[in-house]
Amino acid sequence: MDPIRNPYAPGAGQRPPELAGRDDQLRAFDVVLERVARGRPERSLVLTGLRGVGKTVLLNACRSAAVRKGWGTGKLEARPDQSLRRPLASALHQAVRELGHPEEDQVDHALGVIRGFAQREAGPNAKLREQWSPGIEAPVVRGRADSGDIEIDLVELLSDVGGLAADVGKGVGVFIDEMQDLGPDDVSALCAACHEMSQSGLPLIVVGAGLPHLPAVLSASKSYSERLFSYQRIDRLVREAADRALQAPAADEDAEFEEAALEAMYTATGGYPYFIQAYGKAVWDLAPRAPITASDVEVAAPEAERELAVGFFGSRYERATPAERDYLRAMADAATELGADADAVGSVATSDVAAVLGKKPQSLSPARDALLKKGLIYSGERGRIAFTVPHFGRYLRQQG
């Protein structure tokens, strides 16, 4: 079939042609936007799930919904060992610009607070770093959000920006991807600021996306975070939604899938959105004509697997050291020895991984901790670990 007309789009955070299976989450977010805009109490939102389930796509869709409501929005991606100050300042700078507040003096005041927040170093000897600015020309406002204590500063900063939004009857949404990578102090400060926004009724919410252990990260920082955020687990698509993700884009190009082909696609992809797009692209390119058949899926499967092996699995595997790769393979083997599929099992015990390697669990702590930091595995409960990437166990077994 014509590859130029191929409608499928496998890519990191790239919106698929049909955002299937997320209608409930988007409707719920529309309610949140309306309630916040009307001064009703509402919690900030946290999306969690494995890699490849479409968290970033859904985060972007939520942001688009906020933009359509006239909100000011800003987005950032958290990174390990990076302070929240600069990326958050840039995000809030954009949000303030989008608000379109008519009073220039008040806007300049808010921008000056953002600039001072961005330039403030942390610690007992905190001072302003004049050499960096998030594109803000307004002069720094001193004595506001510039104490050097991130928790104090973030509460003051979001309060000022939220107040600016309230003046014009709009809201502000801060969208944070890879939220689990925020540092402990930043997580604590963010929880405290969200708590303050909730108590004050200011129209500002945080929407975060991260790996399955993100709720545990937040709870470890502030015990009240369990009630502070609305948590939504984003999982693979049910069969009906997975079929729609394939059929709707094909129909737009005057093509269709046979029922047996849809069944074969769901078996191969497990309903994971990224895999659906990868397989859809390969099948479209290799199928001679429509309708697409189960035989077409079988022929295209090796090409789809090769693409995933390089771009989805391999790129992550290559980041691991030899010792870390041994640990990853042992995780897959541990699940298999327990009679479970490494792709289906939720987690394995660290003691079982150590038993596969014939070592004491304590001696493997450096490798485990490094993999946790790299985001290749996560720990949802003490003494147990799981892959952050679906089908990673299958990939590792195929590597031999």
Salt bridges, closest charged atoms under 4 A:
GLU18 OE2 - ARG244 NH1 2.84
ASP23 OD2 - ARG244 NH2 3.74
ASP24 OD1 - ARG27 NH2 2.53
GLU34 OE1 - ARG38 NE 3.66
GLU34 OE2 - LYS69 NZ 2.80
GLU42 OE1 - ARG35 NE 2.85
ASP81 OD2 - LYS373 NZ 3.34
GLU121 OE2 - ARG129 NE 3.93
GLU130 OE2 - ARG142 NH2 3.60
ASP146 OD2 - ARG120 NH2 3.92
GLU151 OE2 - LYS222 NZ 3.46
ASP153 OD2 - ARG85 NH2 2.81
GLU156 OE2 - ARG144 NH1 3.96
ASP160 OD2 - HIS109 NE2 3.97
ASP160 OD1 - ARG144 NH2 2.83
ASP167 OD2 - HIS101 NE2 3.34
GLU178 OE2 - ARG51 NH1 3.00
ASP243 OD1 - ARG239 NE 2.87
GLU253 OE1 - ARG5 NE 2.91
GLU259 OE2 - ARG239 NH2 2.81
ASP285 OD2 - LYS281 NZ 3.36
GLU303 OE1 - ARG306 NH2 3.03
GLU318 OE1 - ARG325 NH2 3.38
GLU324 OE1 - LYS374 NZ 2.70
ASP326 OD1 - ARG329 NH2 2.60
ASP341 OD1 - ARG397 NH2 3.72
ASP343 OD2 - ARG394 NE 3.73
ASP343 OD2 - ARG397 NH2 3.95
ASP369 OD1 - ARG368 NE 3.98
